[in-house]
Amino acid sequence: MSARKQTARSKSKPLRYLVVVERTRAGFSARAPDLPKVVARGKTRDAVLRAMAEGIAQHLETLRGKQRPLPKPTADALYLEVVTG
């Protein structure tokens, strides 16, 4: 990799992707809505988050290697409080 590419990459802002974590019978699962090919399972929340971080990094490196654009983070989340009767 040329010095120019390394400099350009090191100056870029980190990307922040939403990760949805859910409990399962076997532990936890996680997905990133902006990166539908990246999913993970783990026995603990920490384990699934580590697996997601690794999966996201590998997916982005694969896209870079193929000279494809990286998906822009667009997903958002919030809790909606609902009052029932």
C-alpha positions as a Markdown table, in Angstrom:
| # | Residue | x | y | z |
|---|---|---|---|---|
| 1 | Met | 0.0 | 0.0 | 0.0 |
| 2 | Ser | 1.4 | 3.4 | -0.9 |
| 3 | Ala | 2.1 | 6.0 | 1.7 |
| 4 | Arg | -0.6 | 8.3 | 0.2 |
| 5 | Lys | -3.3 | 5.6 | 0.7 |
| 6 | Gln | -2.1 | 4.9 | 4.3 |
| 7 | Thr | -2.3 | 8.6 | 5.1 |
| 8 | Ala | -5.7 | 9.0 | 3.6 |
| 9 | Arg | -7.1 | 6.0 | 5.4 |
| 10 | Ser | -5.6 | 7.0 | 8.8 |
| 11 | Lys | -7.2 | 10.4 | 8.6 |
| 12 | Ser | -10.7 | 9.0 | 8.0 |
| 13 | Lys | -13.2 | 9.2 | 10.8 |
| 14 | Pro | -14.2 | 5.8 | 12.3 |
| 15 | Leu | -17.5 | 4.4 | 11.1 |
| 16 | Arg | -20.2 | 3.7 | 13.8 |
| 17 | Tyr | -22.6 | 1.0 | 12.9 |
| 18 | Leu | -25.7 | 0.2 | 14.9 |
| 19 | Val | -25.6 | -3.3 | 16.4 |
| 20 | Val | -28.8 | -5.0 | 17.6 |
| 21 | Val | -28.2 | -7.5 | 20.4 |
| 22 | Glu | -31.0 | -10.0 | 21.3 |
| 23 | Arg | -31.2 | -12.8 | 23.9 |
| 24 | Thr | -31.6 | -16.3 | 22.6 |
| 25 | Arg | -32.0 | -19.7 | 24.2 |
| 26 | Ala | -28.3 | -20.3 | 23.7 |
| 27 | Gly | -27.1 | -16.9 | 24.8 |
| 28 | Phe | -27.1 | -13.9 | 22.5 |
| 29 | Ser | -27.3 | -13.0 | 18.8 |
| 30 | Ala | -26.4 | -9.7 | 17.1 |
| 31 | Arg | -26.9 | -8.1 | 13.7 |
| 32 | Ala | -26.0 | -4.8 | 12.0 |
| 33 | Pro | -28.9 | -3.4 | 10.0 |
| 34 | Asp | -26.5 | -1.5 | 7.7 |
| 35 | Leu | -24.4 | -4.6 | 7.1 |
| 36 | Pro | -26.9 | -7.4 | 6.5 |
| 37 | Lys | -24.2 | -10.0 | 5.9 |
| 38 | Val | -22.7 | -9.5 | 9.3 |
| 39 | Val | -24.3 | -11.5 | 12.1 |
| 40 | Ala | -22.9 | -13.2 | 15.3 |
| 41 | Arg | -23.9 | -15.5 | 18.1 |
| 42 | Gly | -22.3 | -16.0 | 21.5 |
| 43 | Lys | -22.9 | -17.3 | 24.9 |
| 44 | Thr | -22.4 | -13.9 | 26.5 |
| 45 | Arg | -23.1 | -10.3 | 25.5 |
| 46 | Asp | -19.4 | -9.5 | 25.6 |
| 47 | Ala | -18.7 | -12.5 | 23.4 |
| 48 | Val | -21.3 | -11.6 | 20.8 |
| 49 | Leu | -20.1 | -8.0 | 20.7 |
| 50 | Arg | -16.4 | -9.1 | 20.2 |
| 51 | Ala | -17.6 | -11.4 | 17.4 |
| 52 | Met | -19.5 | -8.5 | 15.8 |
| 53 | Ala | -16.6 | -6.1 | 16.0 |
| 54 | Glu | -14.4 | -8.7 | 14.3 |
| 55 | Gly | -17.1 | -9.6 | 11.7 |
| 56 | Ile | -17.6 | -5.9 | 10.8 |
| 57 | Ala | -13.9 | -5.2 | 10.5 |
| 58 | Gln | -13.4 | -8.3 | 8.2 |
| 59 | His | -16.4 | -7.3 | 6.1 |
| 60 | Leu | -15.2 | -3.8 | 5.6 |
| 61 | Glu | -11.7 | -5.0 | 4.8 |
| 62 | Thr | -13.2 | -7.4 | 2.2 |
| 63 | Leu | -15.1 | -4.5 | 0.6 |
| 64 | Arg | -11.9 | -2.3 | 0.6 |
| 65 | Gly | -9.9 | -5.1 | -1.0 |
| 66 | Lys | -12.5 | -5.4 | -3.8 |
| 67 | Gln | -12.5 | -1.6 | -4.1 |
| 68 | Arg | -16.2 | -1.3 | -3.3 |
| 69 | Pro | -17.7 | 1.6 | -1.3 |
| 70 | Leu | -18.2 | 1.1 | 2.4 |
| 71 | Pro | -21.9 | 1.2 | 3.4 |
| 72 | Lys | -22.7 | 4.5 | 5.2 |
| 73 | Pro | -24.1 | 4.0 | 8.7 |
| 74 | Thr | -27.8 | 5.1 | 8.5 |
| 75 | Ala | -29.6 | 2.9 | 11.0 |
| 76 | Asp | -30.8 | 4.5 | 14.3 |
| 77 | Ala | -32.5 | 3.1 | 17.3 |
| 78 | Leu | -34.5 | 4.3 | 20.3 |
| 79 | Tyr | -36.8 | 2.9 | 22.9 |
| 80 | Leu | -40.4 | 3.8 | 22.5 |
| 81 | Glu | -42.5 | 3.8 | 25.7 |
| 82 | Val | -46.0 | 2.4 | 25.2 |
| 83 | Val | -48.7 | 2.7 | 27.8 |
| 84 | Thr | -51.2 | -0.1 | 27.8 |
| 85 | Gly | -54.7 | 0.0 | 29.1 |
